[in-house]
Amino acid sequence: MAETKTPEFLGTGRRKTSVARVRLTSGTGKITVNGRAFDNYFPVDTLRVQASQPLAVTGTAERFDVHVNVAGGGPMGQAGAVRLGIARALLMTDATLRAALKAEGFLSRDSRMRERKKYGQPGARKRFQYSKR
């Protein structure tokens, strides 16, 4: 008895210190993040919209089930990482979606990171107060 396996499409997204591993399978549009419901994991509407933008732009929201494992960073960084991961996974499903995703800027990794604190000062850029006398 051979089990027929539905194809899975993988994508990795990163943003700040967040890393999202996305798995797309054919389904009805259900999104789970770290085993929780999408609406439960991202309670703020703007984060949900940002994370699911690639599905909305390509019109594939009802064609795939999305399973995401995301770790590190805060809610904003995680939503950005999920967005990039979904966009990369969608490219694996259909290469013709590349033009639409690239036009919206969903395929570019946002490389902005937190700048490290330097020694001899209280923060990355801030200096201790200078006293002339």
N, CA, C and O of each residue as an XYZ file, in Angstrom:
532
protein
N       0.843     -1.176      0.000
C       0.000      0.000      0.000
C       0.888      1.239      0.000
O       1.392      1.653      1.044
N       1.071      1.814     -1.160
C       1.926      2.998     -1.282
C       1.115      4.247     -0.961
O      -0.001      4.435     -1.445
N       1.707      5.082     -0.140
C       1.034      6.320      0.253
C       1.428      7.425     -0.728
O       2.614      7.689     -0.926
N       0.429      8.070     -1.340
C       0.728      9.154     -2.265
C       0.960     10.421     -1.458
O       0.112     10.845     -0.673
N       2.112     11.006     -1.667
C       2.482     12.184     -0.896
C       2.226     13.433     -1.721
O       2.655     13.518     -2.872
N       1.529     14.403     -1.139
C       1.301     15.656     -1.846
C       2.607     16.436     -1.856
O       3.349     16.411     -0.875
N       2.898     17.134     -2.961
C       4.163     17.863     -3.023
C       4.192     19.023     -2.021
O       3.196     19.713     -1.805
N       5.360     19.209     -1.426
C       5.574     20.318     -0.495
C       6.569     21.277     -1.115
O       7.533     20.865     -1.761
N       6.326     22.554     -0.913
C       7.216     23.579     -1.423
C       7.745     24.364     -0.233
O       6.975     24.867      0.585
N       9.076     24.465     -0.144
C       9.708     25.069      1.018
C      10.268     26.439      0.685
O      10.685     26.699     -0.443
N      10.271     27.317      1.688
C      10.868     28.638      1.546
C      11.358     29.127      2.888
O      10.711     28.899      3.910
N      12.498     29.800      2.895
C      13.053     30.343      4.130
C      13.051     31.855      4.041
O      13.481     32.427      3.040
N      12.564     32.503      5.094
C      12.549     33.957      5.131
C      13.257     34.462      6.374
O      13.150     33.869      7.447
N      13.981     35.563      6.223
C      14.669     36.166      7.369
C      14.395     37.661      7.401
O      14.248     38.302      6.361
N      14.329     38.209      8.619
C      14.150     39.646      8.801
C      14.646     39.983     10.190
O      14.192     39.384     11.165
N      15.569     40.930     10.306
C      16.222     41.254     11.579
C      16.800     39.981     12.179
O      17.695     39.392     11.574
N      16.335     39.530     13.332
C      16.874     38.290     13.906
C      15.870     37.145     13.799
O      16.073     36.093     14.405
N      14.800     37.330     13.044
C      13.773     36.297     12.898
C      14.073     35.396     11.706
O      14.548     35.857     10.668
N      13.791     34.118     11.868
C      13.936     33.154     10.785
C      12.636     32.371     10.676
O      12.159     31.809     11.662
N      12.061     32.333      9.474
C      10.803     31.615      9.241
C      11.045     30.517      8.214
O      11.592     30.767      7.141
N      10.629     29.293      8.556
C      10.675     28.180      7.616
C       9.245     27.881      7.189
O       8.416     27.498      8.014
N       8.957     28.053      5.914
C       7.603     27.973      5.380
C       7.461     26.705      4.534
O       8.346     26.362      3.749
N       6.327     26.018      4.712
C       6.012     24.814      3.941
C       4.636     24.996      3.316
O       3.645     25.153      4.029
N       4.569     24.977      1.991
C       3.295     25.097      1.270
C       2.852     23.718      0.803
O       3.628     22.974      0.204
N       1.598     23.387      1.082
C       0.998     22.169      0.545
C      -0.336     22.545     -0.081
O      -0.947     23.541      0.308
N      -0.789     21.759     -1.042
C      -2.073     22.070     -1.659
C      -3.175     21.879     -0.618
O      -3.177     20.900      0.128
N      -4.111     22.828     -0.579
C      -5.164     22.782      0.431
C      -6.200     23.860      0.229
O      -6.535     24.220     -0.900
N      -6.710     24.376      1.349
C      -7.846     25.294      1.300
C      -7.522     26.701      1.779
O      -8.428     27.528      1.881
N      -6.262     27.001      2.075
C      -5.904     28.347      2.501
C      -5.718     28.496      3.992
O      -5.724     29.616      4.503
N      -5.554     27.392      4.705
C      -5.366     27.441      6.153
C      -3.899     27.750      6.461
O      -2.997     27.130      5.898
N      -3.669     28.716      7.359
C      -2.310     29.100      7.731
C      -2.100     28.798      9.208
O      -2.885     29.229     10.052
N      -1.044     28.058      9.521
C      -0.685     27.802     10.911
C       0.744     28.280     11.136
O       1.627     28.063     10.307
N       0.953     28.942     12.285
C       2.273     29.448     12.647
C       2.650     28.842     13.989
O       1.961     29.048     14.988
N       3.745     28.095     14.010
C       4.211     27.413     15.221
C       3.104     26.575     15.866
O       2.985     26.528     17.090
N       2.298     25.915     15.033
C       1.230     25.049     15.532
C      -0.003     25.787     16.014
O      -0.946     25.157     16.492
N      -0.019     27.108     15.901
C      -1.178     27.900     16.324
C      -1.868     28.501     15.101
O      -1.283     28.601     14.023
N      -3.117     28.894     15.295
C      -3.863     29.522     14.205
C      -3.225     30.872     13.863
O      -2.673     31.551     14.729
N      -3.311     31.239     12.595
C      -2.703     32.471     12.090
C      -3.230     33.693     12.839
O      -2.454     34.558     13.247
N      -4.570     33.765     13.020
C      -5.172     34.909     13.713
C      -4.770     34.955     15.177
O      -4.705     36.028     15.776
N      -4.502     33.804     15.746
C      -4.101     33.727     17.143
C      -2.643     34.142     17.322
O      -2.301     34.810     18.298
N      -1.778     33.742     16.372
C      -0.346     34.040     16.501
C      -0.055     35.505     16.222
O       0.731     36.126     16.938
N      -0.683     36.068     15.185
C      -0.534     37.485     14.858
C      -1.849     38.190     15.178
O      -2.698     38.314     14.295
N      -2.046     38.661     16.429
C      -3.328     39.259     16.801
C      -3.574     40.626     16.152
O      -4.725     41.041     16.016
N      -2.521     41.323     15.756
C      -2.666     42.640     15.142
C      -2.932     42.477     13.647
O      -2.253     41.707     12.967
N      -3.919     43.205     13.146
C      -4.356     43.061     11.762
C      -3.248     43.408     10.765
O      -3.107     42.743      9.739
N      -2.457     44.454     11.065
C      -1.406     44.870     10.125
C      -0.352     43.777      9.951
O       0.190     43.610      8.859
N      -0.059     43.036     11.016
C       0.920     41.949     10.920
C       0.378     40.803     10.075
O       1.110     40.200      9.290
N      -0.912     40.505     10.240
C      -1.533     39.442      9.434
C      -1.529     39.816      7.955
O      -1.247     38.980      7.097
N      -1.843     41.072      7.666
C      -1.872     41.532      6.273
C      -0.474     41.454      5.671
O      -0.299     40.987      4.545
N       0.529     41.917      6.435
C       1.902     41.910      5.922
C       2.385     40.489      5.648
O       3.003     40.228      4.616
N       2.107     39.584      6.558
C       2.594     38.209      6.412
C       1.937     37.489      5.239
O       2.570     36.648      4.601
N       0.674     37.807      4.946
C      -0.046     37.088      3.889
C      -0.097     37.843      2.564
O      -0.817     37.433      1.654
N       0.654     38.937      2.436
C       0.647     39.728      1.204
C       0.999     38.931     -0.060
O       0.319     39.092     -1.074
N       2.027     38.083     -0.042
C       2.350     37.362     -1.286
C       1.199     36.492     -1.789
O       0.995     36.370     -2.997
N       0.445     35.885     -0.865
C      -0.700     35.065     -1.268
C      -1.788     35.928     -1.889
O      -2.423     35.524     -2.863
N      -2.008     37.126     -1.324
C      -3.051     38.016     -1.832
C      -2.685     38.564     -3.214
O      -3.534     38.624     -4.104
N      -1.434     38.958     -3.392
C      -0.999     39.553     -4.660
C      -1.065     38.541     -5.799
O      -1.467     38.878     -6.912
N      -0.666     37.289     -5.516
C      -0.656     36.277     -6.566
C      -2.005     35.583     -6.729
O      -2.204     34.837     -7.688
N      -2.934     35.821     -5.803
C      -4.260     35.211     -5.886
C      -4.264     33.729     -5.589
O      -5.103     32.996     -6.112
N      -3.342     33.273     -4.758
C      -3.228     31.848     -4.446
C      -3.601     31.548     -2.998
O      -3.203     30.515     -2.461
N      -4.355     32.434     -2.364
C      -4.666     32.274     -0.941
C      -5.490     31.015     -0.659
O      -5.313     30.388      0.385
N      -6.391     30.635     -1.579
C      -7.257     29.463     -1.346
C      -6.688     28.172     -1.929
O      -7.288     27.108     -1.779
N      -5.535     28.259     -2.593
C      -4.969     27.069     -3.223
C      -4.033     26.287     -2.322
O      -3.849     25.087     -2.521
N      -3.430     26.953     -1.319
C      -2.391     26.310     -0.516
C      -2.679     26.401      0.971
O      -3.261     27.374      1.448
N      -2.260     25.366      1.697
C      -2.167     25.437      3.156
C      -0.735     25.827      3.485
O       0.208     25.313      2.882
N      -0.572     26.731      4.437
C       0.753     27.238      4.789
C       1.067     26.829      6.224
O       0.301     27.114      7.145
N       2.201     26.157      6.400
C       2.684     25.783      7.731
C       4.007     26.509      7.952
O       4.939     26.374      7.160
N       4.079     27.281      9.040
C       5.253     28.109      9.291
C       5.843     27.782     10.655
O       5.117     27.648     11.640
N       7.164     27.655     10.705
C       7.902     27.636     11.958
C       8.739     28.903     11.975
O       9.579     29.104     11.098
N       8.519     29.757     12.964
C       9.256     31.013     13.024
C       9.849     31.164     14.419
O       9.213     30.828     15.418
N      11.083     31.676     14.473
C      11.775     31.836     15.750
C      12.602     33.106     15.729
O      13.063     33.542     14.674
N      12.785     33.693     16.892
C      13.644     34.858     17.044
C      12.944     36.158     16.739
O      11.976     36.199     15.981
N      13.448     37.222     17.341
C      12.944     38.565     17.062
C      11.580     38.827     17.647
O      11.089     38.060     18.476
N      10.966     39.917     17.213
C       9.654     40.312     17.698
C       8.591     40.094     16.636
O       8.873     39.538     15.574
N       7.378     40.526     16.918
C       6.262     40.291     15.984
C       6.477     40.913     14.601
O       6.153     40.290     13.590
N       7.018     42.129     14.546
C       7.223     42.811     13.271
C       8.246     42.064     12.407
O       8.018     41.839     11.218
N       9.359     41.689     13.010
C      10.391     40.958     12.281
C       9.905     39.590     11.843
O      10.237     39.125     10.753
N       9.115     38.943     12.696
C       8.596     37.619     12.352
C       7.625     37.696     11.186
O       7.634     36.830     10.311
N       6.779     38.737     11.166
C       5.839     38.905     10.055
C       6.591     39.127      8.745
O       6.210     38.586      7.707
N       7.655     39.921      8.794
C       8.470     40.147      7.603
C       9.162     38.881      7.124
O       9.280     38.641      5.922
N       9.623     38.067      8.083
C      10.284     36.811      7.730
C       9.293     35.840      7.101
O       9.629     35.139      6.146
N       8.073     35.796      7.631
C       7.032     34.916      7.086
C       6.688     35.354      5.660
O       6.498     34.516      4.779
N       6.609     36.667      5.436
C       6.290     37.183      4.109
C       7.324     36.748      3.077
O       6.962     36.291      1.992
N       8.614     36.885      3.404
C       9.671     36.488      2.481
C       9.656     34.973      2.264
O       9.865     34.505      1.145
N       9.411     34.211      3.322
C       9.370     32.754      3.204
C       8.237     32.285      2.312
O       8.419     31.386      1.491
N       7.061     32.892      2.469
C       5.910     32.524      1.629
C       6.189     32.881      0.166
O       5.871     32.108     -0.737
N       6.785     34.061     -0.060
C       7.088     34.481     -1.432
C       8.070     33.518     -2.090
O       7.906     33.171     -3.259
N       9.093     33.082     -1.348
C      10.075     32.165     -1.919
C       9.460     30.788     -2.180
O       9.793     30.134     -3.168
N       8.569     30.354     -1.299
C       7.915     29.066     -1.499
C       6.970     29.117     -2.703
O       6.857     28.144     -3.448
N       6.292     30.255     -2.892
C       5.406     30.406     -4.048
C       6.191     30.329     -5.355
O       5.685     29.820     -6.356
N       7.428     30.835     -5.349
C       8.267     30.744     -6.542
C       8.543     29.298     -6.918
O       8.648     28.963     -8.098
N       8.661     28.440     -5.903
C       8.904     27.025     -6.172
C       7.685     26.368     -6.834
O       7.828     25.448     -7.639
N       6.486     26.852     -6.485
C       5.278     26.279     -7.061
C       5.112     26.676     -8.521
O       4.764     25.844     -9.358
N       5.360     27.948     -8.826
C       5.127     28.458    -10.175
C       6.091     29.601    -10.454
O       6.005     30.651     -9.817
N       6.997     29.414    -11.388
C       8.021     30.421    -11.688
C       7.435     31.657    -12.373
O       8.081     32.704    -12.409
N       6.224     31.551    -12.915
C       5.631     32.709    -13.597
C       5.155     33.771    -12.612
O       4.842     34.893    -13.011
N       5.098     33.423    -11.324
C       4.688     34.401    -10.308
C       5.807     35.369     -9.964
O       5.585     36.345     -9.247
N       7.015     35.109    -10.471
C       8.184     35.909    -10.112
C       7.996     37.399    -10.415
O       8.367     38.246     -9.603
N       7.425     37.722    -11.572
C       7.267     39.123    -11.969
C       6.368     39.870    -10.986
O       6.677     40.995    -10.592
N       5.255     39.246    -10.589
C       4.323     39.898     -9.661
C       4.948     40.075     -8.284
O       4.786     41.120     -7.654
N       5.667     39.049     -7.813
C       6.285     39.122     -6.492
C       7.432     40.124     -6.465
O       7.604     40.855     -5.489
N       8.211     40.153     -7.534
C       9.352     41.066     -7.596
C       8.899     42.513     -7.699
O       9.524     43.405     -7.124
N       7.805     42.752     -8.434
C       7.285     44.115     -8.580
C       6.839     44.693     -7.239
O       6.967     45.895     -7.007
N       6.315     43.841     -6.358
C       5.878     44.289     -5.037
C       7.025     44.322     -4.032
O       6.857     44.828     -2.922
N       8.187     43.791     -4.405
C       9.348     43.809     -3.528
C       9.353     42.712     -2.476
O       9.988     42.854     -1.431
N       8.646     41.615     -2.746
C       8.541     40.542     -1.758
C       9.712     39.569     -1.807
O       9.854     38.738     -0.909
N      10.553     39.652     -2.835
C      11.644     38.699     -2.974
C      12.972     39.235     -2.455
O      13.970     38.514     -2.459
N      13.001     40.495     -2.006
C      14.260     41.063     -1.526
C      14.344     40.957     -0.007
O      13.395     41.280      0.707
N      15.481     40.506      0.462
C      15.735     40.358      1.892
C      16.076     41.723      2.461
O      16.990     42.387      1.972
N      15.355     42.149      3.487
C      15.618     43.429      4.149
C      16.814     43.223      5.073
O      16.697     42.555      6.100
N      17.961     43.792      4.713
C      19.205     43.488      5.413
C      19.440     44.377      6.631
O      20.479     44.259      7.280
N      18.505     45.258      6.951
C      18.725     46.159      8.095
C      18.726     45.374      9.403
O      17.773     44.662      9.722
N      19.808     45.519     10.145
C      19.955     44.826     11.417
C      20.277     45.852     12.503
O      20.643     46.993     12.223
N      20.129     45.409     13.740
C      20.465     46.253     14.873
C      21.981     46.427     14.910
O      22.732     45.461     14.774
N      22.420     47.682     15.097
C      23.848     47.955     15.165
C      24.379     47.606     16.545
O      23.722     47.868     17.553
N      25.558     47.019     16.592
C      26.093     46.584     17.878
C      26.541     47.741     18.747
O      26.932     48.795     18.244
N      26.483     47.536     20.059
C      26.964     48.517     21.028
C      28.481     48.484     21.022
O      29.089     47.414     21.035
N      29.094     49.677     21.002
C      30.544     49.748     21.024
C      31.042     50.034     22.440
O      30.329     50.620     23.255
N      32.273     49.614     22.718
C      32.864     49.849     24.040
C      33.162     51.333     24.210
O      33.386     52.041     23.228
N      33.164     51.803     25.450
C      33.480     53.204     25.736
C      32.339     54.158     25.460
O      32.537     55.373     25.474
N      31.144     53.635     25.207
C      29.968     54.480     25.007
C      28.727     53.697     25.416
O      28.743     52.466     25.422
N      27.637     54.413     25.760
C      26.473     53.727     26.313
C      25.622     52.972     25.295
O      24.824     52.116     25.680
N      25.774     53.268     24.017
C      24.972     52.583     22.998
C      25.752     52.458     21.711
O      26.971     52.630     21.695
N      25.052     52.159     20.629
C      25.720     51.984     19.343
C      26.281     53.309     18.827
O      27.413     53.363     18.346
N      25.487     54.374     18.928
C      25.915     55.690     18.429
C      26.068     56.720     19.540
O      26.867     57.649     19.423
N      25.308     56.559     20.613
C      25.301     57.560     21.680
C      26.642     57.579     22.406
O      27.250     56.533     22.636
N      27.094     58.776     22.763
C      28.346     58.936     23.492
C      28.052     59.391     24.909
O      26.997     59.962     25.187
N      29.007     59.128     25.810
C      28.890     59.684     27.147
C      29.049     61.198     27.060
O      29.697     61.709     26.146
N      28.454     61.913     28.015
C      28.490     63.384     27.979
C      29.918     63.879     28.141
O      30.668     63.418     29.002
N      30.277     64.851     27.269
C      31.611     65.415     27.297
C      31.622     66.589     28.258
O      30.768     67.473     28.186
N      32.593     66.590     29.156
C      32.739     67.699     30.103
C      34.065     68.406     29.834
O      35.136     67.806     29.928
N      33.972     69.680     29.501
C      35.181     70.426     29.179
C      35.991     70.729     30.444
O      37.221     70.681     30.426
N      35.284     71.044     31.553
C      35.970     71.358     32.815
C      35.447     70.468     33.914
O      35.894     70.571     35.057
